[in-house]
Amino acid sequence: MATPRLTNPLALAVLVLLYERPMHPYEMSTTLRERRKEDSIKLNYGSLYSVVASLHKSGLIEARETLREGNRPERTIYAITEPGKARMTDWLSELVSVPKKEFTNFEAALSLMGALDPEEVLRLLELRLSALTMQRAAGEAVRAAAPPNFPRIFMIEYDFTSALLDAEIEFVRSLVADMRTQELGGYRLWQRMHELRAGDLSPEEASAILHEEFREELSWTEDRRTI
């Protein structure tokens, strides 16, 4: 039976858990939370049940037995199938080995931030820098709370996220510094654009003034006279 292409990391996490041993969905959820995987994989109980149902329908996992303990609802224990093991191995191998373009919200915001006043962007970036610094400290606290000699392999994702945070903190800090000193290329143009648009000028009139005042900076737009 052909199986659909999987893209939800939570589905991969379920396959990995069931590769370890059969489990019911509640145990999957608690195990992921105990291992703090919700810091790396979006997790909620409703979506977990949906993922389990999809994997079961696809034949990647199978129901082994249904148990009832006291007055608790019945719990179905699932196990990974041979096709599930193959899919898990192929999928995880691809994610580890093949870099892919990820469209982050911050990258999108950077590409469009010219629509905001530069002073407001500076204020917002300073807020972001503060939040990033707190996130970095929280990650360090998690690692510091690990038992002595805790194997690095079980927290390797924190090394990765820390490296990303360090890079973003350095980028935002440098951008903030360049904006404060107005050394960011095009800053004065950006500032003047918002000054003109705050007045009663039409977009065409504002564009004409900008092209006159910043002729050299806007020479590349000669074939498309709108900004």
LINVENDA-V960946 format. One line per field, one symbol per residue. ss: DSSP state (a for helix, b for strand, c for the rest). phi: phi as a letter, one per 20 degrees, with the letter a starting at -180 (. if undefined). A space follows every 50 residues. Layout:
ss: ???
phi: ???
//
This chain:
ss: ccccccccaaaaaaaaaaaaccbbaaaaaaaaaaccaaacccccaaaaaa aaaaaaacccbbbbbbbcccccccbbbbbbcaaaaaaaaaaaaaaaaccc ccccaaaaaaaaaaaccaaaaaaaaaaaaaaaaaaaaaaaaaaacccccc caaaaaaaaaaaaaaaaaaaaaaaaaaaaaccccccaaaaaaaaaaaccc ccaaaaaaaaaaacccccaaacccccc
phi: .fdffecegfffffffffffafbegffgffffffelfffdcfcbffffff fffffffenecceeaddcdlefffceedcfeffffffgffffffffedfc fdeefffffffdfffdfgffffffffffffffffffffffffffefggmf gfgecffffffffffgffgfffffffffffelefgnfffgffgfffffee ffgffffffffffcgffdffdgebecc
//
